[in-house]
Amino acid sequence: MLTIDEAGGRVILQRADGTRAEHALDTPDAFEAVSAAWLRCGWDVKYVYGFSWMGRPIIQLPEDMIRIQEVIWRLRPDVVIETGVAHGGSLVFYAGIFAAMGKGRVIGVDIEIRPHNRVEIAAHPMAPRIMLVEGSSIAPKTVATVRSEIKPDETVLVILDSNHSQAHVEAELEHYAPLVSPGSYIVACDGIMAQVAGAPRTGADWTWNNPLSAIDTFLARHPEFTADEPPFPFNEGKVRHRVTYWPRCYLRRLP
């Protein structure tokens, strides 16, 4: 249970194991406790279903999009591969960053690209920088199609945001990790599933059947990758950690 005493300037956290913590409201510890409760509440009320980017629904936590644009701007990849298209908002977001950089393109992969979404994406000003591939993201034919679009000297960043079950994310990690350039990342989204397990709109098995479990298994098998949290390029505040639906998502391929 979390209690915010605004008048007293305190945050009181009563944990399920009976322990208690109290923090001044102006501390990083208080911010982290309040943020965790905010993330859980936001999940319950479908907060992320209220945003669009350049006219396309994006269904992402704004904080996560700001952070990943920092990574893209620093790495300046030639290609972003994203599994999971939905309405195409995140594809447009990444394509817009590339347009600002004057280079780059996005490959979006989805098992089903609905006709109305395909039409809207094709008509968008960012369409010249977007390629759509329809098919299961882990089907050999789909992976081969994506691989064929990558030139040998290109820098590639991969974002996994389709089916978030442990087995599927593990398979995606295995298939797409070889496409990631040294020094770049494969990003496994929505590890918050483990954090919100037991809440409305969750599955009974989310305590283990989630991207974080897949990440742990993958890293144990692949020493060429490491969990590497990108640093904040600018931080004059007291915040120490990302507010995110994507905990431990950034897996960097070692040089």
URWO-V313157 format. One record per residue. N is the residue number from 1. SS is DSSP state (helix for helix, strand for strand, loop for the rest). D_FIRST is the distance of its C-alpha to the first C-alpha in whole Angstrom. Layout:
# URWO-V313157
N_SS_D_FIRST, N_SS_D_FIRST
This chain:
# URWO-V313157
1_loop_0, 2_strand_4, 3_strand_7, 4_strand_10, 5_strand_13, 6_loop_16, 7_loop_18, 8_loop_18, 9_loop_17, 10_strand_14, 11_strand_11, 12_strand_8, 13_strand_6, 14_strand_5, 15_loop_6, 16_loop_8, 17_loop_11, 18_loop_10, 19_loop_11, 20_strand_9, 21_strand_11, 22_strand_12, 23_strand_14, 24_strand_16, 25_loop_16, 26_loop_19, 27_loop_19, 28_helix_18, 29_helix_15, 30_helix_13, 31_helix_15, 32_helix_14, 33_helix_10, 34_helix_11, 35_helix_13, 36_helix_11, 37_helix_9, 38_helix_13, 39_helix_14, 40_helix_12, 41_helix_13, 42_helix_16, 43_helix_17, 44_helix_16, 45_loop_18, 46_loop_21, 47_helix_21, 48_helix_24, 49_helix_26, 50_helix_27, 51_loop_29, 52_strand_33, 53_strand_35, 54_loop_38, 55_loop_38, 56_strand_37, 57_strand_33, 58_loop_31, 59_loop_28, 60_loop_26, 61_loop_24, 62_helix_26, 63_helix_24, 64_helix_26, 65_helix_29, 66_helix_30, 67_helix_29, 68_helix_31, 69_helix_34, 70_helix_34, 71_helix_35, 72_helix_37, 73_helix_39, 74_helix_39, 75_helix_40, 76_loop_43, 77_loop_43, 78_loop_46, 79_strand_44, 80_strand_40, 81_strand_40, 82_strand_37, 83_strand_36, 84_loop_35, 85_loop_36, 86_loop_35, 87_loop_36, 88_loop_37, 89_helix_35, 90_helix_34, 91_helix_38, 92_helix_39, 93_helix_37, 94_helix_38, 95_helix_41, 96_helix_41, 97_helix_40, 98_helix_43, 99_helix_45, 100_helix_44, 101_helix_45, 102_loop_49, 103_loop_48, 104_loop_46, 105_strand_45, 106_strand_42, 107_strand_43, 108_strand_40, 109_strand_40, 110_strand_39, 111_loop_40, 112_loop_41, 113_loop_41, 114_loop_42, 115_helix_45, 116_helix_43, 117_helix_41, 118_helix_44, 119_helix_46, 120_helix_44, 121_helix_43, 122_helix_47, 123_loop_48, 124_loop_45, 125_loop_47, 126_loop_45, 127_helix_47, 128_helix_49, 129_helix_47, 130_strand_45, 131_strand_46, 132_strand_45, 133_strand_45, 134_strand_44, 135_loop_43, 136_loop_41, 137_loop_40, 138_loop_41, 139_loop_44, 140_helix_47, 141_helix_49, 142_helix_46, 143_helix_45, 144_helix_49, 145_helix_49, 146_helix_46, 147_helix_48, 148_helix_51, 149_loop_50, 150_loop_49, 151_loop_52, 152_loop_52, 153_loop_52, 154_loop_49, 155_loop_45, 156_strand_43, 157_strand_39, 158_strand_37, 159_strand_34, 160_strand_33, 161_loop_31, 162_loop_32, 163_loop_31, 164_loop_28, 165_loop_29, 166_helix_29, 167_helix_33, 168_helix_34, 169_helix_32, 170_helix_34, 171_helix_37, 172_helix_37, 173_helix_36, 174_helix_39, 175_helix_41, 176_helix_40, 177_helix_40, 178_helix_43, 179_helix_44, 180_loop_41, 181_loop_44, 182_loop_43, 183_loop_41, 184_loop_39, 185_strand_36, 186_strand_35, 187_strand_31, 188_strand_29, 189_loop_27, 190_loop_24, 191_loop_22, 192_helix_19, 193_helix_19, 194_helix_18, 195_helix_15, 196_helix_14, 197_loop_16, 198_loop_15, 199_loop_14, 200_loop_17, 201_loop_20, 202_loop_20, 203_loop_22, 204_loop_21, 205_loop_23, 206_loop_21, 207_loop_20, 208_loop_23, 209_loop_25, 210_loop_24, 211_helix_26, 212_helix_25, 213_helix_26, 214_helix_30, 215_helix_29, 216_helix_29, 217_helix_32, 218_helix_34, 219_helix_34, 220_helix_35, 221_helix_38, 222_loop_39, 223_loop_39, 224_loop_41, 225_strand_37, 226_strand_34, 227_strand_31, 228_loop_31, 229_loop_29, 230_loop_31, 231_loop_31, 232_loop_30, 233_loop_34, 234_loop_33, 235_loop_30, 236_loop_30, 237_loop_27, 238_loop_24, 239_loop_22, 240_loop_23, 241_loop_22, 242_loop_22, 243_loop_19, 244_loop_20, 245_loop_21, 246_loop_23, 247_loop_22, 248_loop_25, 249_loop_27, 250_strand_30, 251_strand_33, 252_strand_36, 253_strand_39, 254_loop_41, 255_loop_44
